[in-house]
Amino acid sequence: MNKTKHTKQAWIITGPTSGIGRRTALELAKQGTVVLVGRDPDKLRALKSEIHALPGGQALSVVCDFSDIRSVHRAAAEIIALMLPIAGLANNVGIMPLRNGRSAQGWDLAFATNHLGPFAFTEALIPHLPDGTNVVFTCSGVEDPARKPAVAAGFRGGRYISAEASARGEWKSGGSKMPGYDAYATSKQCNLATVFAFAREVPRLRFNAVEPGFNPGTGLGRDANAILRFIAKYVMSPLAPFIKYWSTPKRAGRVITKVLTDKSDASGVYYDENGRPMLASTQVRSDDFINRVVTETRKLLSTFTETQVR
Ligand SMILES: NC(=O)c1ccc[n+]([C@@H]2O[C@H](COP(=O)([O-])OP(=O)(O)OC[C@H]3O[C@@H](n4cnc5c(N)ncnc54)[C@H](OP(=O)(O)O)[C@@H]3O)[C@@H](O)[C@H]2O)c1
């Protein structure tokens, strides 16, 4: 963390050290101070230097492991103590592990990193965000079981049973045959439900979602075998600008920045890879589902009290 006085508007971004988040951080640097929130101090330091080398570039970094609720609370407290003129928060952190993994709290690693951590982080910051602050979540169309390209890729949409079941790594039957896909799709569906719920609950702030398009070659596919990673990076990635629903981290970073810095009072909007409003799955369009996700998530997170955090 850097205690220098920051007078420019501050934009918080999580998961800025790779892929879409990195390009978004570089784009946000044109708008003010960027608060880089990531888990790897060396990568954060390198990105901070890169931003400082840009004309007028200003950045500071906060270390946070989003899979660990204690780390999330610490990072949020660190940011609050900086008393920055926060203008926006981009919740971008995300993983798609192909093997089962557990978080520090013993929860499913993808569900903890993608949903529980960002949810707790946002709830901790909300009381400290000035009116009109825009909070954007990087979501994913794979949450929708009716989305054809996602189904063709092996996804079967979000498979939510309950927050507790997700934390245990249990998904509704009839899911994907691909390991890790149900955990990823369910956690991204919970991101979207969070956006819609928070937009209703906190009208003084704005909450929006972006589906960044399929961006082959980012670190999201880091668990795939070497051949698939090679194909994603050197064959699929150059084709991305020309294929519907596909995108590049540079373009996705621009769309996320445009939505985040938008001055309108739009809230509760889900944008596609071109920045146009799109429809969520039938499931996330249900108020009952949204309320259940948020209520159950809060109940699960409440098992970690402030005293345990310290
Ligand atoms: N790529 C796509 O096709 C696609 C499509 C739809 C949605 N998305 C969403 O876009 C977002 C960014 O994904 P990406 O494709 O850019 O992937 P990426 O290149 O792997 O970037 C993920 C970022 O999250 C960070 N991260 C992972 N686990 C973390 C943890 N426990 N604590 C703190 N930071 C952590 C990574 O840090 P390290 O650098 O330290 O690993 C990295 O900065 C994700 O939310 C993803 O779900 C991606």
The ligand as an SDF file (V2000), in Angstrom:
LIG
                    3D

 48 52  0  0  0  0  0  0  0  0999 V2000
  -11.4500  -15.3920  -20.5180 N   0  0  0  0  0  0  0  0  0  0  0  0
  -12.7430  -15.5360  -20.8220 C   0  0  0  0  0  0  0  0  0  0  0  0
  -13.0770  -16.0790  -21.8890 O   0  0  0  0  0  0  0  0  0  0  0  0
  -13.8090  -15.0360  -19.8940 C   0  0  0  0  0  0  0  0  0  0  0  0
  -15.1400  -15.1090  -20.3320 C   0  0  0  0  0  0  0  0  0  0  0  0
  -16.1560  -14.6530  -19.4940 C   0  0  0  0  0  0  0  0  0  0  0  0
  -15.8300  -14.1360  -18.2530 C   0  0  0  0  0  0  0  0  0  0  0  0
  -14.5200  -14.0840  -17.8470 N   0  0  0  0  0  0  0  0  0  0  0  0
  -14.2360  -13.5230  -16.5210 C   0  0  0  0  0  0  0  0  0  0  0  0
  -13.2720  -12.5020  -16.6610 O   0  0  0  0  0  0  0  0  0  0  0  0
  -12.5530  -12.3560  -15.4390 C   0  0  0  0  0  0  0  0  0  0  0  0
  -11.0670  -12.3030  -15.7340 C   0  0  0  0  0  0  0  0  0  0  0  0
  -10.6740  -13.5310  -16.3150 O   0  0  0  0  0  0  0  0  0  0  0  0
   -9.4260  -13.6790  -17.3080 P   0  0  0  0  0  0  0  0  0  0  0  0
   -9.8940  -14.4600  -18.4450 O   0  0  0  0  0  0  0  0  0  0  0  0
   -8.7890  -12.3760  -17.5320 O   0  0  0  0  0  0  0  0  0  0  0  0
   -8.5010  -14.6460  -16.4330 O   0  0  0  0  0  0  0  0  0  0  0  0
   -6.9910  -14.4900  -15.8990 P   0  0  0  0  0  0  0  0  0  0  0  0
   -6.1170  -14.0150  -17.0040 O   0  0  0  0  0  0  0  0  0  0  0  0
   -6.6660  -15.7850  -15.2630 O   0  0  0  0  0  0  0  0  0  0  0  0
   -7.0770  -13.3620  -14.7750 O   0  0  0  0  0  0  0  0  0  0  0  0
   -7.6120  -13.6500  -13.5070 C   0  0  0  0  0  0  0  0  0  0  0  0
   -7.1080  -12.6560  -12.4990 C   0  0  0  0  0  0  0  0  0  0  0  0
   -7.6260  -13.0400  -11.2040 O   0  0  0  0  0  0  0  0  0  0  0  0
   -6.5330  -13.1770  -10.2930 C   0  0  0  0  0  0  0  0  0  0  0  0
   -6.7980  -14.1760   -9.2540 N   0  0  0  0  0  0  0  0  0  0  0  0
   -7.0890  -15.4910   -9.3990 C   0  0  0  0  0  0  0  0  0  0  0  0
   -7.2840  -16.0640   -8.1980 N   0  0  0  0  0  0  0  0  0  0  0  0
   -7.1090  -15.1020   -7.2690 C   0  0  0  0  0  0  0  0  0  0  0  0
   -7.1940  -15.0560   -5.8540 C   0  0  0  0  0  0  0  0  0  0  0  0
   -7.4650  -16.1490   -5.1230 N   0  0  0  0  0  0  0  0  0  0  0  0
   -6.9800  -13.8760   -5.2290 N   0  0  0  0  0  0  0  0  0  0  0  0
   -6.6670  -12.7680   -5.9250 C   0  0  0  0  0  0  0  0  0  0  0  0
   -6.5800  -12.7320   -7.2720 N   0  0  0  0  0  0  0  0  0  0  0  0
   -6.7980  -13.8950   -7.9360 C   0  0  0  0  0  0  0  0  0  0  0  0
   -5.3510  -13.5740  -11.1460 C   0  0  0  0  0  0  0  0  0  0  0  0
   -4.1580  -13.3180  -10.4250 O   0  0  0  0  0  0  0  0  0  0  0  0
   -2.7530  -14.0110  -10.8050 P   0  0  0  0  0  0  0  0  0  0  0  0
   -2.2030  -13.1900  -11.9450 O   0  0  0  0  0  0  0  0  0  0  0  0
   -1.9760  -13.8740   -9.5490 O   0  0  0  0  0  0  0  0  0  0  0  0
   -3.0420  -15.4230  -11.2000 O   0  0  0  0  0  0  0  0  0  0  0  0
   -5.5790  -12.6550  -12.3510 C   0  0  0  0  0  0  0  0  0  0  0  0
   -5.1590  -11.3440  -12.0590 O   0  0  0  0  0  0  0  0  0  0  0  0
  -12.9670  -13.5300  -14.5470 C   0  0  0  0  0  0  0  0  0  0  0  0
  -13.9340  -13.0940  -13.6320 O   0  0  0  0  0  0  0  0  0  0  0  0
  -13.6050  -14.4970  -15.5440 C   0  0  0  0  0  0  0  0  0  0  0  0
  -14.5630  -15.3140  -14.9280 O   0  0  0  0  0  0  0  0  0  0  0  0
  -13.5130  -14.5210  -18.6440 C   0  0  0  0  0  0  0  0  0  0  0  0
  1  2  1  0
  2  3  2  0
  2  4  1  0
  4  5  1  0
  4 48  2  0
  5  6  2  0
  6  7  1  0
  7  8  2  0
  8  9  1  0
  8 48  1  0
  9 10  1  0
  9 46  1  0
 10 11  1  0
 11 12  1  0
 11 44  1  0
 12 13  1  0
 13 14  1  0
 14 15  2  0
 14 16  1  0
 14 17  1  0
 17 18  1  0
 18 19  2  0
 18 20  1  0
 18 21  1  0
 21 22  1  0
 22 23  1  0
 23 24  1  0
 23 42  1  0
 24 25  1  0
 25 26  1  0
 25 36  1  0
 26 27  1  0
 26 35  1  0
 27 28  2  0
 28 29  1  0
 29 30  1  0
 29 35  2  0
 30 31  1  0
 30 32  2  0
 32 33  1  0
 33 34  2  0
 34 35  1  0
 36 37  1  0
 36 42  1  0
 37 38  1  0
 38 39  2  0
 38 40  1  0
 38 41  1  0
 42 43  1  0
 44 45  1  0
 44 46  1  0
 46 47  1  0
M  CHG  2   8   1  16  -1
M  END
$$$$
